[in-house]
Amino acid sequence: MATHGKQLQRDGDGRSAGALQKLDRMNKALRHQEPDRVPISDFFWSGFINRWRKELNLPDDASPYSYYDLDWIVTIPNMDPHIKPFQTIREDAQEVVVKTGFETTLRKRFDMPMPEQESWDTDTIEKLEAFEFDDPTDRRRFFEAGDNQIAGVGDGFTRNSPPWVDTVKSLRKDFPVYGSMIEVSEFFTRTVGQMNTLMWLGEYPDRMGKQILRIGEFYFQCAKAALEAADGLLDGFVIWGDVAYRNSMFFSPDYWRKYYKPAVKKIIDHCHKRKLPVIYHGCGNVNAILPDFIKMKLDAYNPLEAKADLDAVELRRRYGHKLAFCGNSDMQIWEEGDPAKVRREVLRKLNAAKGGGFIFQSDHSVTSSVSGKTYDDIVKLVRQYGKYPIKLGEFDEKV
């Protein structure tokens, strides 16, 4: 299963035969064709990676992507509205507090998986309306090393992230590489906070709507600039945009359609003009707007949280092969680690892969509560039972 240490044959573009095979596998799955097997990859917390290395007795630099030869990987350019170095407020061995280009102050405890937002400079709707953006085509977003919040302050903490295009070039030798861009909902979370966002949406729906359209256009222009900068190096694109919670959406579907949807559609359309598939990552229960994504010709939806009562097998029955699914394997079952429950979860969800249109992943990301052995077993199950034609024995269901 591991590929480290092997000499890989490469094509004239420097891509390994394995990378090209994985690219073919991903593209067929997203076109609702049956490749050789179901693609598999994921997003990993650093706490999980450290635990996985220790439990499997792996080197300190071991990566799940390389060790399991996973099928795709996502990269992150500089999406900060203001491109500038982090301003360090305080720092010690336990934590660091910085102000970023989103004009937010973040506290990152090194023993915790995600940062805490302490304050926002943009704390009134008037300040949001006056907020100005740096040039979306600024070369520093794509070609230069530097601080940026999404790459640098999250599960880990990194200053001076490497140039995005260099990262793309280094990864595409062995993996299909997707670029990515946030949309308005993610900007709001970082720049004004979730509470302010929801309050202002309720108090000033029309004023906020104008800002959503304005910010959406900015991130559409950023996405266009990223594709120009990559100059044919990308194999697909991810849009990050959480607009829902456990039970439903944060706001009405019609409000989303009027204000949020236009920029998302423009990014999808622009990627499709460049023959690139698009995966939208949106947490929560998005049942109300899945038909909209189908009409927009989105290629795949991720992560389809099981804890938000989404089920890829049921969705396949409902929508057929109008939309591909990426994710949906229940992280709570992975964290529990019971082998019988894990086996049932993995094999049952593979029913959604019949006829193509499915990428196997967790229903969000692999947390530090998942054991290395459990993830190792999951990959083996997908590789064994995800071969076409899919035969799932007692877990077989009609879709």
Steps between C-alpha positions, in 0.01 A plus 500: 500500500779744583689662213790664682838387372370381164643630173204634305487527122409853390359647182647793307313742728670353808187320617528143621303221338323466833393865493356460153317184603352679803399794281320263263332334802381835640376631165308184420337499842397864461358423155294217655700229335643200678881520525715214623404578860340766716730800560594567862662792680424731793592808703711417807544673834863528606406330829381198305815493288721503810293223659499297178879523469547387858248215491626363167865560593559729203768765439444854626453628146254229389192635321168314457480633145826335396486197729159394368552649154172690534314620196488881524618796704383862546722809507436846646620832351503821703133597541553776757316817400808695616837345418736569787714323761338381821517756779609308811309619806661250736672163479637238737555124503130429548330737257527786256263792440518671160309750291461391136409639160135430578538772767413253773697413814548126545620305800662171402569257785750244378326217688161572340394413144354835394556868586265727694398835357541762772385812316422656163592847378193488274240506778223711345317474170625849415859378529412201280357734236822706511728192491738508203682207346852457370533417132372146429773461236784601735792264429562450871184288518648241266871543433659618825547357848326684780256490788137420430228403742340196337829324428673620815254518790275198524563151618868594510692827506738597220669827417625584153305236308679396178396638161176336394606425142817332628285278723278408206803412286653282772180306572376441147790269429322232700141621558209661322513853644198721554517870563247668728330823598266606779168666431316767696384291797860410586609863468232604747598234753857630501445875460191582707423175685201270481293685760537838329426340164173344610395810695563731207329266255191523718520874567624624161416236237517737202819675609663166571380371165688778323814410692461130422485579129802732527711252699388214279631687196834555674545129568388413148777726375743329741397162360553623144842635596595170665414307185704743292794470738487120497505511117373148436659332802174430684279195458192642670373761743335510844269774626487533881170637628312387812139625490320249724499340844374173649132544412479742209652809341614813684251705297221437254580312178351790302737746666791271409374477143476878463831599654741210557427283199607741220871504591506124556347444158752734337791306651351168388436631148850646469663176614288302256614728217849382589383135508554474875256313728377682810432364847308720744579451870213607721429362847158445653160399366481640147209292373307816409756616242642179355265537198655844441848350485374244252359779280835682527664181371719462807707185464503381863385604846713457814501412790134389543506479878338184632436679829283745303288203385645488149543155350676452166313176427161667552615805302603275213152351498348849504719668239641211300819605322424870474760579767811323628560462872829544684507393864213397734676223695397560861790643701328415828517131407864539399575662836323222690723255314286186537621278210156353425333843494780646289473216253124543469535878458766474230342222298147638516610843375679337206154427358496866398798430271309266269513648152772743608437839651653440843828591671547327834585736788390580852200723556731790587867424585701239688524614862756421767237275664540246218760231562768432243393136481138596434597720207737233371213250508269746322740548210542123466123449498449763229780356290363146536127562455516815289622312191259496207267324458411574863387199703410572861348174615268546798537878474384518140205736437315598186558861393 
